[in-house]
């Protein structure tokens, strides 16, 4: 049954990629769409309020500075809401908000939501007011997601344009991302979730009396406001601490399936959009095929690991796989699907506790994040991770066979090669030193409240990999609400959002200034199975060179320690 679910998900994603890419192309190329009568008057009014000239385009540096300034302003706005939320109107009752809103926690929340990481070192139901959830977090889910979508479009334009000094206008791309894409889809998806049972209220928390005679507090709130956009905008921060495992956020297998589609469909359409815009549709479909191959590989390995009965329960005749930390309404299939989907992108909207996964299951999720959103990825920003690997493959392939290092007509010169190499090195240069610092310091080890040894080491690496990938999910065995983790994870989140974007936009700007070379007999084809195999080999090579030692010390060592006969 679960393989039917996996197959249905992948087929749906691939089938939707083409029509969504058509729609996105019409939106961002200024062509007519069915939403124009509603959206164009609002768009024009927003430009007047913002003082934006929609015809003025920006260089790569200007585009990035606008992206950075917008992110910083969003962070400051959310930080102020968090610090002053005790004086804001609305529920729930202050007696339920038991987590102190310290400055370092507020800064961490503000940065995480402004970078689409939504790293949750807090429990939403015991930390935040409804006002903060809606006007703080939900607003940032829209804005940060739209900003990422804009950067992805600017990056594609670098490959499309010839002899151009500009990549578009950030504010135009931002507004169009909101009005034509995120807001209408979130509105439709939100209504669907309400129909399925996701709450949308401002009610007080309910005190329920259980059959055992105890009292249980059931948190309420405008959950449906956040739920769809947290997935659609590749944010992932849950209204509740349990995130997608909470029955109010994700009540049925159908909502689980739809929410996973919301994470993957637009990012999956981006390689197809890329191929159409550069005039090489087969190259775009090849990129999507590579994503599917990597996705299936991770899915098979994780499913095999989690469908095996836990060894410690073997004598009890327990069957059905590893259900520890998983919801029965999803089972192993729905949980593994969500784990692989969320870890492959920038949406940590998990529906099971990854701290309960077997070592190989954890390995799959950790590798997905360390590789940097190669599969589907974030909203717009995910595409350039795979394209960077493709450029490395082109460069290596050209060296091996003596062909020109060109990709879709753009030449990879010395400066472009350095930018690509630096991009590939940023993640290990950020994640590994921070993880080493945490492991070596008393403050870092103090966060390990459940596990130590290799499992505790994996939890620390997992945390920094998640923040660097702007993903936000964690293994739940690490208490990250401390000044040490609140500050150090901010460093990873900022690097994953802004440093990578700066390199990608600079590379796009250099490509846009180039002309386009025609394919010759000396050009390495970018749309063949051979090239796809070369890219897959490059993924494995870069991943192994960068992260194999740390993986060997973490989940691989844990597997060897617990595997039978070892």
Secondary structure, DSSP 8 states (H G I E B T S, - for coil): -HHHHHHHHHHHHHHHHHHHHHHHHHHHTT---TTHHHHHHHHHHHHHHHT--TT----HHHHHHHHHHHHHHHHHHHHHHHHTGGGSS--S-GGG--S---HHHHHHHHHHHHTT----SS-GGGT--HHIIIIIIIHHHHHHHHHHHHHHHHHHHHHH-SS-S----HHHHHHHIIIIIIHHHHHHHHHHHHHHT--------EEEE-TTS-EEEE--S-HHHHHHHHHHTT----SSTTGGGSTTTS-SHHHHHHHHHHHHHHHHHHHHHHHHHTT-HHHHHHHHHHHHHHHHHHHHHHHHHHHS--GGGGGGT--SS--TT--TTTHHHHHHHHHHHHHHTT----SS-GGGS-HHHHHHHHHHHHTTS-SS-STTTTHHHHHHHHHHHHHHHHHHHT-B-EETTEE--HHHHHHHHHHHHHHHHHHHHHHHHHHHSHHHHTTBSS--HHHHHHHHHHHHHHHHTT-----SSB---SHHHHHHHHHHHHIIIIIHHHHHHHHHHHHHHS------TTB--SSSHHHHHHHHHHHHHHHHHHHHHHHHHTHHHHHHHHSTT-
